[in-house]
Amino acid sequence: MAGDEKDGYYCSICGGIPPDKIKTRLVCIDGKDTGIDHLDFILDEVKKLKLTRDDEIAAELVKRVNEFNYVPSKKKEQYKEALLKEFKTGKDNHV
């Protein structure tokens, strides 16, 4: 690994993201494993909101996931369902 906090870290061999810096998790959305970047951070931040209704939690999760990832409009409801399940189970599925 090369780089630093200021300039960012990168693999000294391929120039990509070093494996220990990857923040992507796989979530099964509509039957397909989908990589969601920063999911742990998002889940933690939404938990801090102490929302109680599933529809509010799901909406907040999708809104925040969409800040770091592309969420297709046609799959928004499937994302809500999968992210809510992830929120409730707290699975640890890093890639």
C-alpha positions in Angstrom: 0.0 0.0 0.0 1.2 3.5 -0.8 -0.1 7.0 -0.2 -1.3 8.7 3.0 -4.4 10.4 4.6 -3.8 13.6 2.6 -3.4 12.1 -0.9 -5.4 8.9 -0.4 -4.2 5.3 -0.2 -3.6 3.1 -3.3 -2.1 -0.2 -4.1 1.6 0.2 -5.0 1.3 -2.6 -7.6 -1.9 -1.9 -9.5 -2.8 1.6 -8.3 -6.3 0.5 -7.2 -7.9 0.5 -3.7 -5.9 -1.5 -1.2 -7.9 -4.5 0.1 -7.9 -3.3 3.7 -9.5 0.1 2.6 -12.4 -1.4 0.7 -15.7 -0.4 2.3 -18.1 -2.3 0.0 -20.5 -5.0 1.2 -22.6 -7.4 -0.8 -26.4 -7.3 -0.4 -28.8 -9.5 -2.2 -31.1 -7.2 -4.1 -33.8 -8.7 -6.3 -31.9 -12.1 -6.3 -28.5 -10.6 -7.3 -25.6 -9.9 -5.0 -25.0 -6.1 -5.3 -22.0 -4.2 -3.9 -23.0 -1.3 -1.7 -20.2 1.2 -0.9 -20.1 2.6 2.7 -22.9 0.4 3.9 -21.5 0.0 7.4 -21.2 3.7 7.8 -24.8 4.2 6.4 -26.3 1.6 8.7 -24.6 3.1 11.8 -25.7 6.7 10.9 -29.3 5.6 10.3 -29.3 3.6 13.6 -28.3 6.9 15.4 -31.6 8.5 14.1 -33.6 6.0 16.3 -36.4 5.7 13.7 -39.1 3.2 14.6 -41.2 2.8 11.5 -39.9 0.4 8.8 -41.0 2.7 6.0 -39.0 5.7 7.4 -35.9 3.5 8.0 -36.1 2.1 4.5 -36.5 5.5 2.9 -33.6 6.9 4.9 -31.4 3.9 4.0 -32.0 4.3 0.3 -31.5 8.0 0.4 -28.1 7.6 2.0 -27.1 4.6 -0.1 -27.9 6.7 -3.2 -25.3 9.3 -2.1 -22.4 6.8 -2.6 -24.0 4.3 -5.1 -26.2 4.3 -8.1 -29.8 3.1 -7.2 -31.9 2.4 -10.3 -35.3 4.0 -10.1 -37.0 0.8 -11.2 -35.3 -1.1 -8.4 -35.9 1.4 -5.6 -38.5 -0.7 -3.8 -36.2 -3.8 -4.0 -33.4 -1.8 -2.5 -35.6 -0.6 0.3 -36.6 -4.2 1.1 -33.0 -5.5 1.0 -31.5 -2.6 2.9 -34.2 -2.8 5.6 -33.4 -6.5 6.0 -29.7 -5.8 6.2 -30.4 -3.1 8.8 -32.4 -5.5 11.0 -30.1 -8.5 10.7 -26.8 -6.6 10.8 -25.1 -9.2 8.6 -21.4 -8.8 8.0 -20.8 -9.6 4.4 -17.7 -7.6 3.2 -16.2 -8.1 -0.3 
